[in-house]
Amino acid sequence: MERKTLSVTGMSCNGCEQNVKNALQSLTGVNRVEADHEDDTVELVAEGDLADDDIEATIENAGYDVTA
């Protein structure tokens, strides 16, 4: 399993966290997602080879920005 932590801006509440979690959990191989709007972070645990571009695109399609 692979663990990734991303900086995500645009989340302002628990509902935003849930939106990001729901979007990422739709990706094949994602086992767990934790989002924190106060720290602007998203951590996910996935099996297999999940491409960073797919993760970032999923977050951006949900309305949030991934920062470096």
C-alpha positions in Angstrom: 0.0 0.0 0.0 1.1 3.5 -0.8 0.5 6.6 1.4 0.3 10.0 -0.2 -0.1 13.4 1.5 -1.1 16.4 -0.6 -1.6 20.1 0.0 -5.1 21.1 -1.1 -6.5 24.6 -1.0 -10.1 25.7 -1.2 -11.5 23.5 1.6 -13.3 25.7 4.2 -15.5 23.3 6.1 -16.3 19.6 7.0 -18.5 19.5 3.9 -15.5 20.3 1.7 -13.5 17.6 3.4 -16.3 15.1 2.6 -16.5 16.2 -1.0 -12.8 15.6 -1.5 -13.0 12.2 0.3 -16.0 11.1 -1.8 -14.3 12.1 -5.0 -11.0 10.2 -4.1 -12.8 7.1 -2.8 -14.3 6.7 -6.3 -10.8 6.0 -7.7 -9.9 2.3 -8.0 -7.5 1.2 -5.3 -8.1 3.9 -2.8 -8.6 2.4 0.7 -8.6 5.4 3.0 -8.8 9.2 2.7 -8.4 11.8 5.4 -9.0 15.4 4.6 -8.3 18.4 6.9 -9.6 21.8 5.9 -7.7 23.5 8.7 -4.3 22.2 7.7 -5.1 22.2 3.9 -4.0 18.5 3.7 -5.4 15.3 2.2 -3.9 12.0 3.0 -4.8 8.8 1.1 -3.8 5.2 1.3 -4.1 3.2 -1.9 -3.2 -0.2 -3.3 -1.6 -0.6 -6.7 -0.1 2.1 -8.8 -2.3 5.2 -8.6 -1.0 8.0 -10.7 -0.4 11.4 -9.1 -2.0 13.1 -12.1 -5.2 11.1 -11.6 -5.4 12.0 -7.9 -4.8 15.7 -8.7 -7.3 15.7 -11.5 -10.0 14.1 -9.3 -9.4 16.8 -6.5 -9.5 19.6 -9.1 -12.7 18.2 -10.7 -14.2 18.3 -7.2 -13.5 22.1 -7.1 -10.3 22.3 -5.1 -6.7 23.1 -5.9 -3.6 20.9 -5.3 -0.6 22.9 -4.5 3.1 22.0 -4.5 
